[in-house]
Amino acid sequence: MIAVTFALPQESKGLARYLVRDRTTKARGSFLTGTIGQREVAICHTGIGVEPARRALRELMKLHRPRALISAGFAGGLDPRLQIADLLVATNFSDPDLLDATRHLCMEGRHCYFGTMTTQPQAAETTESKFLLAWQTGASVVDMETAAIVEACRGFGLPMLSIRSVSDIAGESLPIPFPVWFDIKKQKPRVLPLLHYLVRHPRQIAPFAHFVLGVNRARARLTDYLLELIPSL
């Protein structure tokens, strides 16, 4: 079995459409299991943040026995050369053998690159915070949970590959403050506060719509990449 982790179902829903579920098999835990190609796959949602990711990995390893894990999802761009929906394979958070297995998928013209990622406790919402993180860490992208997934995988002796699709670029701030649209304690989107914010800040409606379109592109490219990668592992 290959486990594929995402922070939220909004990130995994593209891949989940291709998961062939075995209706005769009882579900184990809060995971989607089935096959992609000839590979048995478990899709795991870790939630946003380090502690939720640690709990999810413990549950995953208790209920399933994957032989490799792909940590996937979205990330904020820190390298100004990265564009929306570009793919970044995190060399600092990936097993060397699995990195080698991905190189044929990251060829010139495919918007797929190798670089480093940093995990931070808070979202990088502004161009200034992204510039500062890039300067401090030298990383190409930023997320909020991968470091905890790496730590857990090392503890379990589980080889891991980290791949992220850029959902927002270094040169643009997020159109909506992160706490407005997501409740980190409940691990769920805040729909009504988001709508109220847009009503009070109508100038942000167009940037938010642009952001959503970018997220959809990022998910689509990540899904296509994973559909090629999983059968080859």
Phi and psi in degrees as GROMACS dihedral restraints (atoms count N, CA, C in turn):
[ dihedral_restraints ]
;  ai    aj    ak    al  type     phi  dphi    fc
    3     4     5     6     1  -110.4    20    10
    4     5     6     7     1   127.2    20    10
    6     7     8     9     1   -93.9    20    10
    7     8     9    10     1   138.9    20    10
    9    10    11    12     1  -124.9    20    10
   10    11    12    13     1   117.8    20    10
   12    13    14    15     1  -101.5    20    10
   13    14    15    16     1   143.4    20    10
   15    16    17    18     1  -135.1    20    10
   16    17    18    19     1   152.5    20    10
   18    19    20    21     1   -66.6    20    10
   19    20    21    22     1   -45.8    20    10
   21    22    23    24     1  -135.5    20    10
   22    23    24    25     1   156.0    20    10
   24    25    26    27     1   -60.3    20    10
   25    26    27    28     1   -26.2    20    10
   27    28    29    30     1   -61.7    20    10
   28    29    30    31     1   -24.5    20    10
   30    31    32    33     1   -86.3    20    10
   31    32    33    34     1   -32.6    20    10
   33    34    35    36     1   -92.2    20    10
   34    35    36    37     1   -11.2    20    10
   36    37    38    39     1   -63.7    20    10
   37    38    39    40     1   -26.3    20    10
   39    40    41    42     1   -65.1    20    10
   40    41    42    43     1   -48.3    20    10
   42    43    44    45     1   -68.3    20    10
   43    44    45    46     1   -37.8    20    10
   45    46    47    48     1   -60.2    20    10
   46    47    48    49     1   -27.8    20    10
   48    49    50    51     1   -64.3    20    10
   49    50    51    52     1   -24.5    20    10
   51    52    53    54     1   -97.7    20    10
   52    53    54    55     1    -0.9    20    10
   54    55    56    57     1   -78.7    20    10
   55    56    57    58     1   118.8    20    10
   57    58    59    60     1   -85.5    20    10
   58    59    60    61     1   110.7    20    10
   60    61    62    63     1   -86.7    20    10
   61    62    63    64     1   140.4    20    10
   63    64    65    66     1   -93.7    20    10
   64    65    66    67     1   105.3    20    10
   66    67    68    69     1   -68.9    20    10
   67    68    69    70     1   -13.4    20    10
   69    70    71    72     1   -87.9    20    10
   70    71    72    73     1    -8.7    20    10
   72    73    74    75     1   -97.2    20    10
   73    74    75    76     1   128.9    20    10
   75    76    77    78     1   -70.8    20    10
   76    77    78    79     1   141.1    20    10
   78    79    80    81     1   -67.2    20    10
   79    80    81    82     1   142.7    20    10
   81    82    83    84     1  -120.5    20    10
   82    83    84    85     1   108.1    20    10
   84    85    86    87     1    73.6    20    10
   85    86    87    88     1  -164.6    20    10
   87    88    89    90     1   -95.7    20    10
   88    89    90    91     1    47.9    20    10
   90    91    92    93     1  -121.2    20    10
   91    92    93    94     1   153.3    20    10
   93    94    95    96     1   -95.9    20    10
   94    95    96    97     1   124.9    20    10
   96    97    98    99     1  -125.3    20    10
   97    98    99   100     1   150.5    20    10
   99   100   101   102     1   170.9    20    10
  100   101   102   103     1  -150.1    20    10
  102   103   104   105     1  -130.8    20    10
  103   104   105   106     1   149.3    20    10
  105   106   107   108     1  -129.8    20    10
  106   107   108   109     1   115.5    20    10
  108   109   110   111     1    66.3    20    10
  109   110   111   112     1  -126.7    20    10
  111   112   113   114     1  -104.5    20    10
  112   113   114   115     1    10.5    20    10
  114   115   116   117     1  -100.4    20    10
  115   116   117   118     1   131.4    20    10
  117   118   119   120     1   -76.1    20    10
  118   119   120   121     1   131.8    20    10
  120   121   122   123     1  -132.1    20    10
  121   122   123   124     1   140.3    20    10
  123   124   125   126     1  -120.0    20    10
  124   125   126   127     1   121.4    20    10
  126   127   128   129     1   -94.0    20    10
  127   128   129   130     1   124.2    20    10
  129   130   131   132     1  -120.9    20    10
  130   131   132   133     1   131.4    20    10
  132   133   134   135     1  -101.1    20    10
  133   134   135   136     1   118.8    20    10
  135   136   137   138     1   -89.1    20    10
  136   137   138   139     1   -17.8    20    10
  138   139   140   141     1    80.7    20    10
  139   140   141   142     1   169.9    20    10
  141   142   143   144     1   -93.0    20    10
  142   143   144   145     1   132.0    20    10
  144   145   146   147     1   109.4    20    10
  145   146   147   148     1   163.1    20    10
  147   148   149   150     1   -68.8    20    10
  148   149   150   151     1   -50.3    20    10
  150   151   152   153     1   -64.5    20    10
  151   152   153   154     1   -46.3    20    10
  153   154   155   156     1   -57.6    20    10
  154   155   156   157     1   -36.8    20    10
  156   157   158   159     1   -65.8    20    10
  157   158   159   160     1   -41.1    20    10
  159   160   161   162     1   -61.3    20    10
  160   161   162   163     1   -44.8    20    10
  162   163   164   165     1   -63.4    20    10
  163   164   165   166     1   -42.4    20    10
  165   166   167   168     1   -64.1    20    10
  166   167   168   169     1   -39.7    20    10
  168   169   170   171     1   -67.5    20    10
  169   170   171   172     1   -36.9    20    10
  171   172   173   174     1   -63.7    20    10
  172   173   174   175     1   -41.3    20    10
  174   175   176   177     1   -66.7    20    10
  175   176   177   178     1   -41.2    20    10
  177   178   179   180     1   -58.0    20    10
  178   179   180   181     1   -47.7    20    10
  180   181   182   183     1   -73.3    20    10
  181   182   183   184     1   -22.7    20    10
  183   184   185   186     1   -73.2    20    10
  184   185   186   187     1   -37.3    20    10
  186   187   188   189     1   -98.7    20    10
  187   188   189   190     1   -24.4    20    10
  189   190   191   192     1  -131.7    20    10
  190   191   192   193     1   162.4    20    10
  192   193   194   195     1  -126.3    20    10
  193   194   195   196     1    69.3    20    10
  195   196   197   198     1   -68.5    20    10
  196   197   198   199     1   151.5    20    10
  198   199   200   201     1   -97.8    20    10
  199   200   201   202     1   -10.1    20    10
  201   202   203   204     1  -158.5    20    10
  202   203   204   205     1   157.0    20    10
  204   205   206   207     1  -131.6    20    10
  205   206   207   208     1   135.5    20    10
  207   208   209   210     1  -109.7    20    10
  208   209   210   211     1   117.0    20    10
  210   211   212   213     1   -90.9    20    10
  211   212   213   214     1   111.6    20    10
  213   214   215   216     1  -123.8    20    10
  214   215   216   217     1   173.6    20    10
  216   217   218   219     1   137.7    20    10
  217   218   219   220     1  -156.7    20    10
  219   220   221   222     1  -101.3    20    10
  220   221   222   223     1   160.7    20    10
  222   223   224   225     1  -151.7    20    10
  223   224   225   226     1   156.0    20    10
  225   226   227   228     1   -86.3    20    10
  226   227   228   229     1   137.4    20    10
  228   229   230   231     1   -76.7    20    10
  229   230   231   232     1   135.6    20    10
  231   232   233   234     1  -112.1    20    10
  232   233   234   235     1   -32.0    20    10
  234   235   236   237     1   -80.2    20    10
  235   236   237   238     1   119.8    20    10
  237   238   239   240     1   -63.7    20    10
  238   239   240   241     1   -12.6    20    10
  240   241   242   243     1   -79.2    20    10
  241   242   243   244     1   -18.7    20    10
  243   244   245   246     1   -79.3    20    10
  244   245   246   247     1   136.1    20    10
  246   247   248   249     1  -110.4    20    10
  247   248   249   250     1   169.0    20    10
  249   250   251   252     1   -55.5    20    10
  250   251   252   253     1   132.7    20    10
  252   253   254   255     1    76.4    20    10
  253   254   255   256     1     2.9    20    10
  255   256   257   258     1   -65.4    20    10
  256   257   258   259     1   147.2    20    10
  258   259   260   261     1  -103.0    20    10
  259   260   261   262     1   137.8    20    10
  261   262   263   264     1  -124.8    20    10
  262   263   264   265     1   117.6    20    10
  264   265   266   267     1   -90.5    20    10
  265   266   267   268     1   117.6    20    10
  267   268   269   270     1   -81.1    20    10
  268   269   270   271     1   106.3    20    10
  270   271   272   273     1   -67.5    20    10
  271   272   273   274     1   -30.4    20    10
  273   274   275   276     1   -79.6    20    10
  274   275   276   277     1   -11.9    20    10
  276   277   278   279     1  -119.4    20    10
  277   278   279   280     1    23.2    20    10
  279   280   281   282     1  -133.6    20    10
  280   281   282   283     1   147.4    20    10
  282   283   284   285     1   -68.9    20    10
  283   284   285   286     1   134.8    20    10
  285   286   287   288     1   -56.9    20    10
  286   287   288   289     1   -39.9    20    10
  288   289   290   291     1   -66.6    20    10
  289   290   291   292     1   -39.1    20    10
  291   292   293   294     1   -70.1    20    10
  292   293   294   295     1   -34.1    20    10
  294   295   296   297     1   -58.7    20    10
  295   296   297   298     1   -44.5    20    10
  297   298   299   300     1   -61.4    20    10
  298   299   300   301     1   -33.9    20    10
  300   301   302   303     1   -71.0    20    10
  301   302   303   304     1   -15.0    20    10
  303   304   305   306     1   -96.8    20    10
  304   305   306   307     1   -11.7    20    10
  306   307   308   309     1   -64.3    20    10
  307   308   309   310     1   -29.4    20    10
  309   310   311   312     1   -71.8    20    10
  310   311   312   313     1   -16.1    20    10
  312   313   314   315     1   -91.7    20    10
  313   314   315   316     1   -13.8    20    10
  315   316   317   318     1  -111.0    20    10
  316   317   318   319     1    73.1    20    10
  318   319   320   321     1  -107.4    20    10
  319   320   321   322     1   165.5    20    10
  321   322   323   324     1   -55.7    20    10
  322   323   324   325     1   133.7    20    10
  324   325   326   327     1    90.9    20    10
  325   326   327   328     1    -2.1    20    10
  327   328   329   330     1  -101.9    20    10
  328   329   330   331     1     6.4    20    10
  330   331   332   333     1    57.7    20    10
  331   332   333   334     1    38.0    20    10
  333   334   335   336     1  -129.5    20    10
  334   335   336   337     1   129.4    20    10
  336   337   338   339     1  -135.8    20    10
  337   338   339   340     1   162.5    20    10
  339   340   341   342     1  -109.1    20    10
  340   341   342   343     1   137.7    20    10
  342   343   344   345     1  -171.8    20    10
  343   344   345   346     1  -167.6    20    10
  345   346   347   348     1  -111.1    20    10
  346   347   348   349     1   156.0    20    10
  348   349   350   351     1  -126.5    20    10
  349   350   351   352     1   148.3    20    10
  351   352   353   354     1  -119.6    20    10
  352   353   354   355     1   141.7    20    10
  354   355   356   357     1  -104.2    20    10
  355   356   357   358     1   130.2    20    10
  357   358   359   360     1  -127.2    20    10
  358   359   360   361     1   152.7    20    10
  360   361   362   363     1   -74.0    20    10
  361   362   363   364     1   -16.0    20    10
  363   364   365   366     1  -131.2    20    10
  364   365   366   367     1   154.6    20    10
  366   367   368   369     1   -68.2    20    10
  367   368   369   370     1   140.7    20    10
  369   370   371   372     1   -85.8    20    10
  370   371   372   373     1   100.9    20    10
  372   373   374   375     1   -97.0    20    10
  373   374   375   376     1   -24.5    20    10
  375   376   377   378     1  -116.4    20    10
  376   377   378   379     1   160.5    20    10
  378   379   380   381     1   -61.5    20    10
  379   380   381   382     1   -35.2    20    10
  381   382   383   384     1   -65.6    20    10
  382   383   384   385     1   -43.8    20    10
  384   385   386   387     1   -67.7    20    10
  385   386   387   388     1   -34.2    20    10
  387   388   389   390     1   -68.2    20    10
  388   389   390   391     1   -42.4    20    10
  390   391   392   393     1   -61.7    20    10
  391   392   393   394     1   -43.1    20    10
  393   394   395   396     1   -64.2    20    10
  394   395   396   397     1   -43.5    20    10
  396   397   398   399     1   -62.7    20    10
  397   398   399   400     1   -42.3    20    10
  399   400   401   402     1   -60.8    20    10
  400   401   402   403     1   -41.8    20    10
  402   403   404   405     1   -68.3    20    10
  403   404   405   406     1   -40.1    20    10
  405   406   407   408     1   -74.1    20    10
  406   407   408   409     1   -37.3    20    10
  408   409   410   411     1  -108.6    20    10
  409   410   411   412     1   -23.7    20    10
  411   412   413   414     1    72.3    20    10
  412   413   414   415     1     9.7    20    10
  414   415   416   417     1   -79.5    20    10
  415   416   417   418     1   157.1    20    10
  417   418   419   420     1   -88.5    20    10
  418   419   420   421     1   -32.4    20    10
  420   421   422   423     1  -141.8    20    10
  421   422   423   424     1   166.2    20    10
  423   424   425   426     1  -134.6    20    10
  424   425   426   427     1   142.0    20    10
  426   427   428   429     1  -139.4    20    10
  427   428   429   430     1  -168.0    20    10
  429   430   431   432     1  -125.6    20    10
  430   431   432   433     1     8.1    20    10
  432   433   434   435     1  -145.4    20    10
  433   434   435   436     1   -14.3    20    10
  435   436   437   438     1   -62.8    20    10
  436   437   438   439     1   -35.8    20    10
  438   439   440   441     1   -58.5    20    10
  439   440   441   442     1   -37.2    20    10
  441   442   443   444     1   -70.1    20    10
  442   443   444   445     1   -35.8    20    10
  444   445   446   447     1   -66.4    20    10
  445   446   447   448     1   -41.8    20    10
  447   448   449   450     1   -59.8    20    10
  448   449   450   451     1   -46.5    20    10
  450   451   452   453     1   -58.8    20    10
  451   452   453   454     1   -45.2    20    10
  453   454   455   456     1   -65.4    20    10
  454   455   456   457     1   -42.6    20    10
  456   457   458   459     1   -62.8    20    10
  457   458   459   460     1   -39.7    20    10
  459   460   461   462     1   -62.7    20    10
  460   461   462   463     1   -40.5    20    10
  462   463   464   465     1   -63.3    20    10
  463   464   465   466     1   -32.9    20    10
  465   466   467   468     1   -92.3    20    10
  466   467   468   469     1    -1.5    20    10
  468   469   470   471     1    66.0    20    10
  469   470   471   472     1    33.5    20    10
  471   472   473   474     1  -104.2    20    10
  472   473   474   475     1   118.1    20    10
  474   475   476   477     1   -66.2    20    10
  475   476   477   478     1   140.2    20    10
  477   478   479   480     1  -133.8    20    10
  478   479   480   481     1   145.7    20    10
  480   481   482   483     1  -123.8    20    10
  481   482   483   484     1   133.6    20    10
  483   484   485   486     1  -112.4    20    10
  484   485   486   487     1   124.0    20    10
  486   487   488   489     1  -134.9    20    10
  487   488   489   490     1   131.4    20    10
  489   490   491   492     1  -130.5    20    10
  490   491   492   493     1   147.7    20    10
  492   493   494   495     1  -108.2    20    10
  493   494   495   496     1   132.9    20    10
  495   496   497   498     1   -73.7    20    10
  496   497   498   499     1   119.4    20    10
  498   499   500   501     1   -99.3    20    10
  499   500   501   502     1   -20.8    20    10
  501   502   503   504     1  -150.2    20    10
  502   503   504   505     1   138.4    20    10
  504   505   506   507     1   -92.0    20    10
  505   506   507   508     1   165.4    20    10
  507   508   509   510     1   -62.3    20    10
  508   509   510   511     1   -33.3    20    10
  510   511   512   513     1   -85.1    20    10
  511   512   513   514     1     5.8    20    10
  513   514   515   516     1  -132.2    20    10
  514   515   516   517     1   137.9    20    10
  516   517   518   519     1   -81.0    20    10
  517   518   519   520     1   156.2    20    10
  519   520   521   522     1   -64.9    20    10
  520   521   522   523     1   138.5    20    10
  522   523   524   525     1   -71.7    20    10
  523   524   525   526     1   -24.1    20    10
  525   526   527   528     1  -128.1    20    10
  526   527   528   529     1   130.7    20    10
  528   529   530   531     1   -56.8    20    10
  529   530   531   532     1   137.7    20    10
  531   532   533   534     1   -53.5    20    10
  532   533   534   535     1   -46.8    20    10
  534   535   536   537     1   -64.1    20    10
  535   536   537   538     1   -19.0    20    10
  537   538   539   540     1   -69.2    20    10
  538   539   540   541     1   -43.1    20    10
  540   541   542   543     1  -101.4    20    10
  541   542   543   544     1    -9.2    20    10
  543   544   545   546     1  -138.0    20    10
  544   545   546   547     1   131.1    20    10
  546   547   548   549     1   -93.4    20    10
  547   548   549   550     1   105.0    20    10
  549   550   551   552     1   -68.2    20    10
  550   551   552   553     1   -31.1    20    10
  552   553   554   555     1   -70.3    20    10
  553   554   555   556     1   -43.9    20    10
  555   556   557   558     1   -86.7    20    10
  556   557   558   559     1    -9.2    20    10
  558   559   560   561     1    54.9    20    10
  559   560   561   562     1    50.5    20    10
  561   562   563   564     1  -152.2    20    10
  562   563   564   565     1   150.2    20    10
  564   565   566   567     1   -63.1    20    10
  565   566   567   568     1   151.1    20    10
  567   568   569   570     1  -109.1    20    10
  568   569   570   571     1    89.1    20    10
  570   571   572   573     1   -67.4    20    10
  571   572   573   574     1   -50.7    20    10
  573   574   575   576     1   -63.4    20    10
  574   575   576   577     1   -46.3    20    10
  576   577   578   579     1   -58.8    20    10
  577   578   579   580     1   -35.1    20    10
  579   580   581   582     1   -63.3    20    10
  580   581   582   583     1   -46.2    20    10
  582   583   584   585     1   -64.4    20    10
  583   584   585   586     1   -41.6    20    10
  585   586   587   588     1   -62.6    20    10
  586   587   588   589     1   -39.8    20    10
  588   589   590   591     1   -62.3    20    10
  589   590   591   592     1   -44.9    20    10
  591   592   593   594     1   -66.6    20    10
  592   593   594   595     1   -33.6    20    10
  594   595   596   597     1   -64.8    20    10
  595   596   597   598     1   -40.5    20    10
  597   598   599   600     1   -78.4    20    10
  598   599   600   601     1   -21.3    20    10
  600   601   602   603     1  -128.8    20    10
  601   602   603   604     1    69.3    20    10
  603   604   605   606     1   -61.2    20    10
  604   605   606   607     1   -23.8    20    10
  606   607   608   609     1   -67.8    20    10
  607   608   609   610     1   -16.2    20    10
  609   610   611   612     1   -89.4    20    10
  610   611   612   613     1    -4.4    20    10
  612   613   614   615     1   -63.7    20    10
  613   614   615   616     1   -47.8    20    10
  615   616   617   618     1   -64.5    20    10
  616   617   618   619     1   -46.5    20    10
  618   619   620   621     1   -61.3    20    10
  619   620   621   622     1   -34.9    20    10
  621   622   623   624     1   -67.8    20    10
  622   623   624   625     1   -42.1    20    10
  624   625   626   627     1   -61.4    20    10
  625   626   627   628     1   -39.9    20    10
  627   628   629   630     1   -63.2    20    10
  628   629   630   631     1   -40.7    20    10
  630   631   632   633     1   -63.1    20    10
  631   632   633   634     1   -44.4    20    10
  633   634   635   636     1   -62.4    20    10
  634   635   636   637     1   -41.7    20    10
  636   637   638   639     1   -61.1    20    10
  637   638   639   640     1   -39.6    20    10
  639   640   641   642     1   -64.8    20    10
  640   641   642   643     1   -39.9    20    10
  642   643   644   645     1   -61.9    20    10
  643   644   645   646     1   -42.0    20    10
  645   646   647   648     1   -62.5    20    10
  646   647   648   649     1   -40.0    20    10
  648   649   650   651     1   -65.5    20    10
  649   650   651   652     1   -41.4    20    10
  651   652   653   654     1   -62.5    20    10
  652   653   654   655     1   -41.5    20    10
  654   655   656   657     1   -66.4    20    10
  655   656   657   658     1   -41.9    20    10
  657   658   659   660     1   -63.4    20    10
  658   659   660   661     1   -44.2    20    10
  660   661   662   663     1   -69.0    20    10
  661   662   663   664     1   -38.2    20    10
  663   664   665   666     1   -63.4    20    10
  664   665   666   667     1   -41.6    20    10
  666   667   668   669     1   -60.6    20    10
  667   668   669   670     1   -46.6    20    10
  669   670   671   672     1   -60.0    20    10
  670   671   672   673     1   -41.2    20    10
  672   673   674   675     1   -63.6    20    10
  673   674   675   676     1   -46.8    20    10
  675   676   677   678     1   -65.4    20    10
  676   677   678   679     1   -34.6    20    10
  678   679   680   681     1   -65.8    20    10
  679   680   681   682     1   -29.2    20    10
  681   682   683   684     1   -80.2    20    10
  682   683   684   685     1   -38.3    20    10
  684   685   686   687     1   -72.6    20    10
  685   686   687   688     1   -47.6    20    10
  687   688   689   690     1   -56.6    20    10
  688   689   690   691     1   -48.8    20    10
  690   691   692   693     1   -64.6    20    10
  691   692   693   694     1   -19.6    20    10
  693   694   695   696     1   -87.7    20    10
  694   695   696   697     1    -9.7    20    10
